[in-house]
Amino acid sequence: MNNDSYKYYGDIINMPHRVSNIHAPMNILNRAAQFAPFSALPGHNDAVKETERVTEIYHSLDEEEKERINHILQNILYNIHTVNQVSVKYFIEDEKKSGGRFVKVTGSVKKIDTYNRFIIIDNIKIHIDDIVDISICDKENI
């Protein structure tokens, strides 16, 4: 020990360790919990994670791509009872920040609503304007 320890704590440094007669010694897990880090700014870690989260940017389709998607949708609409599986890639806008993510779903077409512009695939409602790619995976007699 250095001389500073004796200078400031010389009167107690060599005293025996006191053990309580009333309280049981704290177990190691609870002792460690006393020194665990705490959040000085509640919500700060969540804010940092949200900032780090990456979103993708949606680029609108050109007229040729839109025409191709409309052609496939019409084909599905007119042959809805014979088309078994379709694969659709669409964009979901992020609720918290700009951008979003692309999602691909494969399933059975339950309904196409041309007036409200949505398609339902296995109980997933997709707005037609959010579709970036669509293909018929399995078809019978088209």
VENZIFEN-V869875 format. One record per helix or strand of 2 or more residues. SS is the DSSP state (alpha for helix, beta for strand). FROM is the first residue (numbers start at 1). TO is the last residue. If there is no record, write none. Layout:
ss: [SS:SS]
from: [FROM:FROM]
to: [TO:TO]
This chain:
ss: [alpha:alpha:alpha:alpha:beta:beta:beta:beta:beta:alpha:beta]
from: [3:28:44:63:83:100:109:118:124:128:131]
to: [9:34:52:78:93:107:113:121:127:130:139]
